[in-house]
Amino acid sequence: MRIFVDGYNLIGAAARKLEGYSLAASEPSREKLLGLLARYKSLGSSRMLVFFDGGAESSHLPRRQFQRGLDVMYSDPKTTADDDIKHAVSHADLPHEIRVVTSDRAVQAFVKRFGAKVTESADFLDEIAQALDESALPSDEPIEKYEGTSDGETDYWLRIFGGDKEGDADE
């Protein structure tokens, strides 16, 4: 099952339940959330696509990127993450195999019409907390361990070892 996450909606829920999340500080909260989701995904979770509203703050970022083992998508400035989630579900080959994490009632109603499953954001945070508590992962490990390397770090190590992003350059 694929998981589609309404990113800022989940940050809003996290701001009410957890320390260190705030919609007012969206970029640090977004990075913190992606670290939490990457750690959760490292436990064997399904493919995850996290949708964020695009805008001035994220205009320097590519519209879609693979970050920390997660697909991350920023909406076009003329649309919203909600629009992108609805579009992705309505155009999916198997929408009944998609789980949408959001507390937005309009998005929930829309995706349910296509057979997608819905999880409230607060409930998903509880699920993550329980999974991490039950995991064998030490709770004091730095979140950076699950965040993976940045594109810059990847480029550096590929230059050092002579590879390329698509595979071995010598093949």
Beta strands, then each sheet from edge to edge (+ up, - down):
strand 1: 2-6
strand 2: 48-52
strand 3: 64-67
strand 4: 70-74
strand 5: 98-101
strand 6: 117-119
sheet 1: 3+ 4- 2- 1- 5- 6-
end
